[in-house]
Amino acid sequence: DVEDYGIIQTQRSPGVGFIMVVKAKEGKVDAVKAAVEQVLADKVGQAFYPEEKEISESAEVRVDGNLVSLLILNKEVASDAVAKYEELIK
């Protein structure tokens, strides 16, 4: 279902974020989106600090063509990170 993917996350807790971008194979976007939504559910369930849970619950799964992305970002970095993401996927 996956052609390629990349993950970046902070290495401290509570961290500022987790970004996963998955390039789905043709016709597999829905399957990949379901898998990414499960990753999000797991992140919410694994949140140890209240801040981590709040950030995870406000996370966004995005679909842009064949790219399915999970953006778990705190308010301090969210706008800059989303702007950079949108610039890079053009």
Protein Blocks (a to p, Z undefined) as FASTA:
>chain_A
ZZbdcddddfbdcdfbdcddddddehilmmmmmmmmmmmmmmmmmpmbfklmmmmmmpcc
ddehjaccdddddfklmmmmmmmmmmmmZZ
